[in-house]
Amino acid sequence: MTRRNHVKYIFVTGGVVSSLGKGIASASIGLLLKSRGLRVTIQKFDPYLNVDPGTMNP
């Protein structure tokens, strides 16, 4: 019997404040999932089109 591997996605979102710890939370979740034997890939995405997120104010 062949078992299919289903792809699952976890999205970690937040506002324009970059110091909310989204990266640390994502890395921690990834480490926990890896310790359970899952394959984990983290992809960072900035949804700010043509805007430098470093200069944005909340």
PQR file of N, CA, C, O and H, with PARSE charges and radii, in Angstrom:
ATOM      1  N   MET A   1       0.837  -1.176   0.000 -0.4000 1.5000
ATOM      2  CA  MET A   1       0.000   0.000   0.000 -0.0000 2.0000
ATOM      3  C   MET A   1       0.887   1.247   0.000  0.5500 1.7000
ATOM      4  O   MET A   1       1.784   1.372   0.835 -0.5500 1.4000
ATOM      5  N   THR A   2       0.648   2.139  -0.903 -0.4000 1.5000
ATOM      6  CA  THR A   2       1.445   3.353  -1.026 -0.0000 2.0000
ATOM      7  C   THR A   2       0.818   4.475  -0.209  0.5500 1.7000
ATOM      8  O   THR A   2      -0.385   4.724  -0.281 -0.5500 1.4000
ATOM      9  H   THR A   2      -0.080   2.037  -1.581  0.4000 1.0000
ATOM     10  N   ARG A   3       1.652   5.135   0.559 -0.4000 1.5000
ATOM     11  CA  ARG A   3       1.171   6.259   1.366 -0.0000 2.0000
ATOM     12  C   ARG A   3       1.569   7.564   0.687  0.5500 1.7000
ATOM     13  O   ARG A   3       2.734   7.759   0.342 -0.5500 1.4000
ATOM     14  H   ARG A   3       2.630   4.932   0.617  0.4000 1.0000
ATOM     15  N   ARG A   4       0.618   8.438   0.501 -0.4000 1.5000
ATOM     16  CA  ARG A   4       0.896   9.738  -0.115 -0.0000 2.0000
ATOM     17  C   ARG A   4       1.335  10.733   0.947  0.5500 1.7000
ATOM     18  O   ARG A   4       0.805  10.757   2.059 -0.5500 1.4000
ATOM     19  H   ARG A   4      -0.329   8.279   0.781  0.4000 1.0000
ATOM     20  N   ASN A   5       2.300  11.543   0.588 -0.4000 1.5000
ATOM     21  CA  ASN A   5       2.737  12.615   1.475 -0.0000 2.0000
ATOM     22  C   ASN A   5       1.966  13.874   1.122  0.5500 1.7000
ATOM     23  O   ASN A   5       2.084  14.391   0.011 -0.5500 1.4000
ATOM     24  H   ASN A   5       2.730  11.524  -0.314  0.4000 1.0000
ATOM     25  N   HIS A   6       1.193  14.357   2.045 -0.4000 1.5000
ATOM     26  CA  HIS A   6       0.424  15.575   1.828 -0.0000 2.0000
ATOM     27  C   HIS A   6       1.229  16.770   2.318  0.5500 1.7000
ATOM     28  O   HIS A   6       1.840  16.728   3.386 -0.5500 1.4000
ATOM     29  H   HIS A   6       1.097  13.937   2.948  0.4000 1.0000
ATOM     30  N   VAL A   7       1.221  17.817   1.536 -0.4000 1.5000
ATOM     31  CA  VAL A   7       1.932  19.041   1.893 -0.0000 2.0000
ATOM     32  C   VAL A   7       1.019  19.882   2.771  0.5500 1.7000
ATOM     33  O   VAL A   7      -0.153  20.081   2.454 -0.5500 1.4000
ATOM     34  H   VAL A   7       0.725  17.851   0.669  0.4000 1.0000
ATOM     35  N   LYS A   8       1.561  20.370   3.872 -0.4000 1.5000
ATOM     36  CA  LYS A   8       0.824  21.244   4.786 -0.0000 2.0000
ATOM     37  C   LYS A   8       1.585  22.564   4.881  0.5500 1.7000
ATOM     38  O   LYS A   8       2.813  22.593   4.807 -0.5500 1.4000
ATOM     39  H   LYS A   8       2.514  20.208   4.130  0.4000 1.0000
ATOM     40  N   TYR A   9       0.847  23.639   5.042 -0.4000 1.5000
ATOM     41  CA  TYR A   9       1.441  24.970   5.153 -0.0000 2.0000
ATOM     42  C   TYR A   9       1.040  25.598   6.479  0.5500 1.7000
ATOM     43  O   TYR A   9      -0.097  25.455   6.931 -0.5500 1.4000
ATOM     44  H   TYR A   9      -0.151  23.615   5.102  0.4000 1.0000
ATOM     45  N   ILE A  10       1.989  26.297   7.097 -0.4000 1.5000
ATOM     46  CA  ILE A  10       1.721  27.084   8.299 -0.0000 2.0000
ATOM     47  C   ILE A  10       2.139  28.518   7.978  0.5500 1.7000
ATOM     48  O   ILE A  10       3.286  28.766   7.606 -0.5500 1.4000
ATOM     49  H   ILE A  10       2.912  26.413   6.730  0.4000 1.0000
ATOM     50  N   PHE A  11       1.221  29.446   8.120 -0.4000 1.5000
ATOM     51  CA  PHE A  11       1.509  30.855   7.870 -0.0000 2.0000
ATOM     52  C   PHE A  11       1.605  31.579   9.204  0.5500 1.7000
ATOM     53  O   PHE A  11       0.700  31.484  10.033 -0.5500 1.4000
ATOM     54  H   PHE A  11       0.289  29.245   8.422  0.4000 1.0000
ATOM     55  N   VAL A  12       2.702  32.306   9.410 -0.4000 1.5000
ATOM     56  CA  VAL A  12       2.880  33.139  10.595 -0.0000 2.0000
ATOM     57  C   VAL A  12       2.815  34.575  10.104  0.5500 1.7000
ATOM     58  O   VAL A  12       3.671  35.013   9.336 -0.5500 1.4000
ATOM     59  H   VAL A  12       3.437  32.383   8.736  0.4000 1.0000
ATOM     60  N   THR A  13       1.802  35.308  10.544 -0.4000 1.5000
ATOM     61  CA  THR A  13       1.606  36.669  10.051 -0.0000 2.0000
ATOM     62  C   THR A  13       1.656  37.668  11.198  0.5500 1.7000
ATOM     63  O   THR A  13       1.579  37.297  12.370 -0.5500 1.4000
ATOM     64  H   THR A  13       1.106  34.952  11.168  0.4000 1.0000
ATOM     65  N   GLY A  14       1.784  38.914  10.847 -0.4000 1.5000
ATOM     66  CA  GLY A  14       1.787  39.982  11.835 -0.0000 2.0000
ATOM     67  C   GLY A  14       1.634  41.316  11.130  0.5500 1.7000
ATOM     68  O   GLY A  14       1.491  41.379   9.909 -0.5500 1.4000
ATOM     69  H   GLY A  14       1.846  39.216   9.896  0.4000 1.0000
ATOM     70  N   GLY A  15       1.666  42.363  11.907 -0.4000 1.5000
ATOM     71  CA  GLY A  15       1.513  43.703  11.352 -0.0000 2.0000
ATOM     72  C   GLY A  15       2.815  44.232  10.803  0.5500 1.7000
ATOM     73  O   GLY A  15       3.714  43.466  10.456 -0.5500 1.4000
ATOM     74  H   GLY A  15       1.782  42.311  12.899  0.4000 1.0000
ATOM     75  N   VAL A  16       2.915  45.546  10.726 -0.4000 1.5000
ATOM     76  CA  VAL A  16       4.114  46.171  10.177 -0.0000 2.0000
ATOM     77  C   VAL A  16       5.227  46.284  11.213  0.5500 1.7000
ATOM     78  O   VAL A  16       6.348  46.661  10.872 -0.5500 1.4000
ATOM     79  H   VAL A  16       2.185  46.169  11.008  0.4000 1.0000
ATOM     80  N   VAL A  17       4.940  45.967  12.456 -0.4000 1.5000
ATOM     81  CA  VAL A  17       5.966  46.023  13.497 -0.0000 2.0000
ATOM     82  C   VAL A  17       6.828  44.776  13.367  0.5500 1.7000
ATOM     83  O   VAL A  17       6.331  43.660  13.520 -0.5500 1.4000
ATOM     84  H   VAL A  17       4.029  45.661  12.733  0.4000 1.0000
ATOM     85  N   SER A  18       8.108  44.954  13.086 -0.4000 1.5000
ATOM     86  CA  SER A  18       8.968  43.807  12.810 -0.0000 2.0000
ATOM     87  C   SER A  18       9.512  43.145  14.066  0.5500 1.7000
ATOM     88  O   SER A  18      10.129  42.084  13.971 -0.5500 1.4000
ATOM     89  H   SER A  18       8.511  45.860  12.962  0.4000 1.0000
ATOM     90  N   SER A  19       9.307  43.728  15.228 -0.4000 1.5000
ATOM     91  CA  SER A  19       9.905  43.167  16.443 -0.0000 2.0000
ATOM     92  C   SER A  19       8.932  42.295  17.229  0.5500 1.7000
ATOM     93  O   SER A  19       9.028  42.214  18.454 -0.5500 1.4000
ATOM     94  H   SER A  19       8.806  44.590  15.305  0.4000 1.0000
ATOM     95  N   LEU A  20       8.011  41.651  16.550 -0.4000 1.5000
ATOM     96  CA  LEU A  20       7.030  40.827  17.250 -0.0000 2.0000
ATOM     97  C   LEU A  20       7.492  39.394  17.473  0.5500 1.7000
ATOM     98  O   LEU A  20       6.786  38.627  18.128 -0.5500 1.4000
ATOM     99  H   LEU A  20       7.933  41.717  15.555  0.4000 1.0000
ATOM    100  N   GLY A  21       8.648  39.009  16.952 -0.4000 1.5000
ATOM    101  CA  GLY A  21       9.161  37.665  17.181 -0.0000 2.0000
ATOM    102  C   GLY A  21       8.601  36.619  16.235  0.5500 1.7000
ATOM    103  O   GLY A  21       8.564  35.435  16.571 -0.5500 1.4000
ATOM    104  H   GLY A  21       9.221  39.632  16.419  0.4000 1.0000
ATOM    105  N   LYS A  22       8.161  37.044  15.050 -0.4000 1.5000
ATOM    106  CA  LYS A  22       7.609  36.086  14.091 -0.0000 2.0000
ATOM    107  C   LYS A  22       8.683  35.107  13.622  0.5500 1.7000
ATOM    108  O   LYS A  22       8.397  33.928  13.415 -0.5500 1.4000
ATOM    109  H   LYS A  22       8.190  38.005  14.777  0.4000 1.0000
ATOM    110  N   GLY A  23       9.903  35.581  13.453 -0.4000 1.5000
ATOM    111  CA  GLY A  23      10.986  34.706  13.011 -0.0000 2.0000
ATOM    112  C   GLY A  23      11.343  33.670  14.053  0.5500 1.7000
ATOM    113  O   GLY A  23      11.562  32.503  13.727 -0.5500 1.4000
ATOM    114  H   GLY A  23      10.136  36.539  13.621  0.4000 1.0000
ATOM    115  N   ILE A  24      11.403  34.089  15.311 -0.4000 1.5000
ATOM    116  CA  ILE A  24      11.715  33.156  16.396 -0.0000 2.0000
ATOM    117  C   ILE A  24      10.596  32.136  16.555  0.5500 1.7000
ATOM    118  O   ILE A  24      10.860  30.953  16.766 -0.5500 1.4000
ATOM    119  H   ILE A  24      11.225  35.037  15.577  0.4000 1.0000
ATOM    120  N   ALA A  25       9.352  32.585  16.455 -0.4000 1.5000
ATOM    121  CA  ALA A  25       8.215  31.666  16.555 -0.0000 2.0000
ATOM    122  C   ALA A  25       8.229  30.664  15.404  0.5500 1.7000
ATOM    123  O   ALA A  25       7.985  29.476  15.616 -0.5500 1.4000
ATOM    124  H   ALA A  25       9.138  33.546  16.283  0.4000 1.0000
ATOM    125  N   SER A  26       8.510  31.127  14.197 -0.4000 1.5000
ATOM    126  CA  SER A  26       8.555  30.236  13.036 -0.0000 2.0000
ATOM    127  C   SER A  26       9.673  29.209  13.171  0.5500 1.7000
ATOM    128  O   SER A  26       9.476  28.028  12.885 -0.5500 1.4000
ATOM    129  H   SER A  26       8.709  32.092  14.025  0.4000 1.0000
ATOM    130  N   ALA A  27      10.845  29.660  13.608 -0.4000 1.5000
ATOM    131  CA  ALA A  27      11.972  28.749  13.782 -0.0000 2.0000
ATOM    132  C   ALA A  27      11.681  27.714  14.864  0.5500 1.7000
ATOM    133  O   ALA A  27      12.054  26.550  14.724 -0.5500 1.4000
ATOM    134  H   ALA A  27      11.006  30.619  13.840  0.4000 1.0000
ATOM    135  N   SER A  28      11.023  28.128  15.932 -0.4000 1.5000
ATOM    136  CA  SER A  28      10.691  27.202  17.016 -0.0000 2.0000
ATOM    137  C   SER A  28       9.684  26.150  16.564  0.5500 1.7000
ATOM    138  O   SER A  28       9.828  24.968  16.878 -0.5500 1.4000
ATOM    139  H   SER A  28      10.720  29.075  16.046  0.4000 1.0000
ATOM    140  N   ILE A  29       8.666  26.586  15.825 -0.4000 1.5000
ATOM    141  CA  ILE A  29       7.679  25.640  15.298 -0.0000 2.0000
ATOM    142  C   ILE A  29       8.355  24.662  14.337  0.5500 1.7000
ATOM    143  O   ILE A  29       8.078  23.463  14.367 -0.5500 1.4000
ATOM    144  H   ILE A  29       8.550  27.546  15.570  0.4000 1.0000
ATOM    145  N   GLY A  30       9.240  25.179  13.485 -0.4000 1.5000
ATOM    146  CA  GLY A  30       9.964  24.315  12.555 -0.0000 2.0000
ATOM    147  C   GLY A  30      10.824  23.295  13.264  0.5500 1.7000
ATOM    148  O   GLY A  30      10.878  22.136  12.852 -0.5500 1.4000
ATOM    149  H   GLY A  30       9.465  26.153  13.460  0.4000 1.0000
ATOM    150  N   LEU A  31      11.500  23.705  14.329 -0.4000 1.5000
ATOM    151  CA  LEU A  31      12.337  22.783  15.094 -0.0000 2.0000
ATOM    152  C   LEU A  31      11.500  21.697  15.758  0.5500 1.7000
ATOM    153  O   LEU A  31      11.894  20.531  15.771 -0.5500 1.4000
ATOM    154  H   LEU A  31      11.456  24.647  14.664  0.4000 1.0000
ATOM    155  N   LEU A  32      10.351  22.072  16.308 -0.4000 1.5000
ATOM    156  CA  LEU A  32       9.470  21.079  16.925 -0.0000 2.0000
ATOM    157  C   LEU A  32       8.957  20.072  15.895  0.5500 1.7000
ATOM    158  O   LEU A  32       8.894  18.874  16.171 -0.5500 1.4000
ATOM    159  H   LEU A  32      10.032  23.020  16.298  0.4000 1.0000
ATOM    160  N   LEU A  33       8.594  20.558  14.717 -0.4000 1.5000
ATOM    161  CA  LEU A  33       8.110  19.651  13.675 -0.0000 2.0000
ATOM    162  C   LEU A  33       9.224  18.738  13.166  0.5500 1.7000
ATOM    163  O   LEU A  33       8.987  17.563  12.888 -0.5500 1.4000
ATOM    164  H   LEU A  33       8.644  21.531  14.493  0.4000 1.0000
ATOM    165  N   LYS A  34      10.440  19.277  13.046 -0.4000 1.5000
ATOM    166  CA  LYS A  34      11.577  18.455  12.620 -0.0000 2.0000
ATOM    167  C   LYS A  34      11.886  17.368  13.639  0.5500 1.7000
ATOM    168  O   LYS A  34      12.235  16.247  13.270 -0.5500 1.4000
ATOM    169  H   LYS A  34      10.633  20.232  13.272  0.4000 1.0000
ATOM    170  N   SER A  35      11.757  17.697  14.920 -0.4000 1.5000
ATOM    171  CA  SER A  35      12.026  16.701  15.958 -0.0000 2.0000
ATOM    172  C   SER A  35      11.006  15.566  15.928  0.5500 1.7000
ATOM    173  O   SER A  35      11.265  14.488  16.463 -0.5500 1.4000
ATOM    174  H   SER A  35      11.474  18.608  15.220  0.4000 1.0000
ATOM    175  N   ARG A  36       9.846  15.798  15.307 -0.4000 1.5000
ATOM    176  CA  ARG A  36       8.821  14.761  15.137 -0.0000 2.0000
ATOM    177  C   ARG A  36       9.017  13.970  13.845  0.5500 1.7000
ATOM    178  O   ARG A  36       8.216  13.092  13.524 -0.5500 1.4000
ATOM    179  H   ARG A  36       9.636  16.673  14.872  0.4000 1.0000
ATOM    180  N   GLY A  37      10.092  14.284  13.100 -0.4000 1.5000
ATOM    181  CA  GLY A  37      10.407  13.530  11.902 -0.0000 2.0000
ATOM    182  C   GLY A  37       9.825  14.087  10.617  0.5500 1.7000
ATOM    183  O   GLY A  37       9.862  13.420   9.583 -0.5500 1.4000
ATOM    184  H   GLY A  37      10.742  14.997  13.361  0.4000 1.0000
ATOM    185  N   LEU A  38       9.290  15.295  10.664 -0.4000 1.5000
ATOM    186  CA  LEU A  38       8.726  15.899   9.463 -0.0000 2.0000
ATOM    187  C   LEU A  38       9.794  16.697   8.724  0.5500 1.7000
ATOM    188  O   LEU A  38      10.753  17.173   9.331 -0.5500 1.4000
ATOM    189  H   LEU A  38       9.260  15.836  11.504  0.4000 1.0000
ATOM    190  N   ARG A  39       9.628  16.839   7.439 -0.4000 1.5000
ATOM    191  CA  ARG A  39      10.533  17.661   6.645 -0.0000 2.0000
ATOM    192  C   ARG A  39       9.998  19.087   6.645  0.5500 1.7000
ATOM    193  O   ARG A  39       8.833  19.321   6.324 -0.5500 1.4000
ATOM    194  H   ARG A  39       8.849  16.453   6.946  0.4000 1.0000
ATOM    195  N   VAL A  40      10.845  20.026   7.003 -0.4000 1.5000
ATOM    196  CA  VAL A  40      10.419  21.418   7.178 -0.0000 2.0000
ATOM    197  C   VAL A  40      11.246  22.324   6.274  0.5500 1.7000
ATOM    198  O   VAL A  40      12.467  22.190   6.196 -0.5500 1.4000
ATOM    199  H   VAL A  40      11.792  19.836   7.263  0.4000 1.0000
ATOM    200  N   THR A  41      10.578  23.237   5.598 -0.4000 1.5000
ATOM    201  CA  THR A  41      11.230  24.288   4.821 -0.0000 2.0000
ATOM    202  C   THR A  41      10.590  25.614   5.206  0.5500 1.7000
ATOM    203  O   THR A  41       9.366  25.743   5.202 -0.5500 1.4000
ATOM    204  H   THR A  41       9.586  23.346   5.661  0.4000 1.0000
ATOM    205  N   ILE A  42      11.418  26.598   5.538 -0.4000 1.5000
ATOM    206  CA  ILE A  42      10.893  27.912   5.914 -0.0000 2.0000
ATOM    207  C   ILE A  42      11.130  28.877   4.761  0.5500 1.7000
ATOM    208  O   ILE A  42      12.230  28.942   4.212 -0.5500 1.4000
ATOM    209  H   ILE A  42      12.412  26.494   5.541  0.4000 1.0000
ATOM    210  N   GLN A  43      10.107  29.614   4.402 -0.4000 1.5000
ATOM    211  CA  GLN A  43      10.189  30.612   3.331 -0.0000 2.0000
ATOM    212  C   GLN A  43       9.703  31.946   3.878  0.5500 1.7000
ATOM    213  O   GLN A  43       8.572  32.052   4.353 -0.5500 1.4000
ATOM    214  H   GLN A  43       9.213  29.561   4.848  0.4000 1.0000
ATOM    215  N   LYS A  44      10.552  32.963   3.812 -0.4000 1.5000
ATOM    216  CA  LYS A  44      10.164  34.296   4.273 -0.0000 2.0000
ATOM    217  C   LYS A  44       9.603  35.083   3.094  0.5500 1.7000
ATOM    218  O   LYS A  44      10.141  35.032   1.988 -0.5500 1.4000
ATOM    219  H   LYS A  44      11.471  32.877   3.426  0.4000 1.0000
ATOM    220  N   PHE A  45       8.536  35.794   3.337 -0.4000 1.5000
ATOM    221  CA  PHE A  45       7.879  36.558   2.274 -0.0000 2.0000
ATOM    222  C   PHE A  45       7.485  37.918   2.823  0.5500 1.7000
ATOM    223  O   PHE A  45       6.775  38.005   3.825 -0.5500 1.4000
ATOM    224  H   PHE A  45       8.099  35.835   4.235  0.4000 1.0000
ATOM    225  N   ASP A  46       7.941  38.975   2.173 -0.4000 1.5000
ATOM    226  CA  ASP A  46       7.539  40.333   2.532 -0.0000 2.0000
ATOM    227  C   ASP A  46       6.478  40.800   1.544  0.5500 1.7000
ATOM    228  O   ASP A  46       6.780  40.978   0.364 -0.5500 1.4000
ATOM    229  H   ASP A  46       8.517  38.904   1.359  0.4000 1.0000
ATOM    230  N   PRO A  47       5.254  41.001   1.994 -0.5600 1.5000
ATOM    231  CA  PRO A  47       4.180  41.362   1.069  0.2800 2.0000
ATOM    232  C   PRO A  47       4.139  42.845   0.693  0.5500 1.7000
ATOM    233  O   PRO A  47       3.160  43.304   0.104 -0.5500 1.4000
ATOM    234  N   TYR A  48       5.174  43.587   1.021 -0.4000 1.5000
ATOM    235  CA  TYR A  48       5.183  45.012   0.718 -0.0000 2.0000
ATOM    236  C   TYR A  48       5.670  45.206  -0.713  0.5500 1.7000
ATOM    237  O   TYR A  48       6.865  45.084  -0.979 -0.5500 1.4000
ATOM    238  H   TYR A  48       5.969  43.214   1.500  0.4000 1.0000
ATOM    239  N   LEU A  49       4.775  45.501  -1.622 -0.4000 1.5000
ATOM    240  CA  LEU A  49       5.133  45.676  -3.023 -0.0000 2.0000
ATOM    241  C   LEU A  49       5.732  47.062  -3.240  0.5500 1.7000
ATOM    242  O   LEU A  49       5.087  48.074  -2.964 -0.5500 1.4000
ATOM    243  H   LEU A  49       3.804  45.600  -1.406  0.4000 1.0000
ATOM    244  N   ASN A  50       6.949  47.100  -3.728 -0.4000 1.5000
ATOM    245  CA  ASN A  50       7.644  48.348  -4.060 -0.0000 2.0000
ATOM    246  C   ASN A  50       7.771  49.300  -2.866  0.5500 1.7000
ATOM    247  O   ASN A  50       7.822  50.517  -3.048 -0.5500 1.4000
ATOM    248  H   ASN A  50       7.472  46.278  -3.952  0.4000 1.0000
ATOM    249  N   VAL A  51       7.822  48.757  -1.659 -0.4000 1.5000
ATOM    250  CA  VAL A  51       7.975  49.569  -0.452 -0.0000 2.0000
ATOM    251  C   VAL A  51       9.067  48.937   0.392  0.5500 1.7000
ATOM    252  O   VAL A  51       9.115  47.715   0.536 -0.5500 1.4000
ATOM    253  H   VAL A  51       7.781  47.769  -1.512  0.4000 1.0000
ATOM    254  N   ASP A  52       9.939  49.754   0.947 -0.4000 1.5000
ATOM    255  CA  ASP A  52      10.969  49.255   1.847 -0.0000 2.0000
ATOM    256  C   ASP A  52      10.356  49.093   3.231  0.5500 1.7000
ATOM    257  O   ASP A  52      10.041  50.099   3.867 -0.5500 1.4000
ATOM    258  H   ASP A  52       9.901  50.747   0.831  0.4000 1.0000
ATOM    259  N   PRO A  53      10.170  47.850   3.736 -0.5600 1.5000
ATOM    260  CA  PRO A  53       9.509  47.667   5.021  0.2800 2.0000
ATOM    261  C   PRO A  53      10.301  48.242   6.195  0.5500 1.7000
ATOM    262  O   PRO A  53       9.740  48.459   7.269 -0.5500 1.4000
ATOM    263  N   GLY A  54      11.596  48.491   6.003 -0.4000 1.5000
ATOM    264  CA  GLY A  54      12.391  49.063   7.077 -0.0000 2.0000
ATOM    265  C   GLY A  54      12.058  50.514   7.363  0.5500 1.7000
ATOM    266  O   GLY A  54      12.352  51.012   8.450 -0.5500 1.4000
ATOM    267  H   GLY A  54      12.052  48.314   5.131  0.4000 1.0000
ATOM    268  N   THR A  55      11.452  51.197   6.412 -0.4000 1.5000
ATOM    269  CA  THR A  55      11.129  52.609   6.609 -0.0000 2.0000
ATOM    270  C   THR A  55       9.664  52.834   6.966  0.5500 1.7000
ATOM    271  O   THR A  55       9.244  53.977   7.144 -0.5500 1.4000
ATOM    272  H   THR A  55      11.213  50.792   5.529  0.4000 1.0000
ATOM    273  N   MET A  56       8.884  51.770   7.075 -0.4000 1.5000
ATOM    274  CA  MET A  56       7.460  51.924   7.399 -0.0000 2.0000
ATOM    275  C   MET A  56       7.279  52.142   8.897  0.5500 1.7000
ATOM    276  O   MET A  56       7.967  51.512   9.701 -0.5500 1.4000
ATOM    277  H   MET A  56       9.225  50.841   6.930  0.4000 1.0000
ATOM    278  N   ASN A  57       6.388  53.000   9.265 -0.4000 1.5000
ATOM    279  CA  ASN A  57       6.072  53.259  10.666 -0.0000 2.0000
ATOM    280  C   ASN A  57       4.698  52.675  10.988  0.5500 1.7000
ATOM    281  O   ASN A  57       3.785  52.743  10.166 -0.5500 1.4000
ATOM    282  H   ASN A  57       5.830  53.511   8.612  0.4000 1.0000
ATOM    283  N   PRO A  58       4.551  52.093  12.199 -0.5600 1.5000
ATOM    284  CA  PRO A  58       3.233  51.535  12.555  0.2800 2.0000
ATOM    285  C   PRO A  58       2.189  52.609  12.791  0.5500 1.7000
ATOM    286  O   PRO A  58       1.039  52.296  13.096 -0.5500 1.4000
TER
END
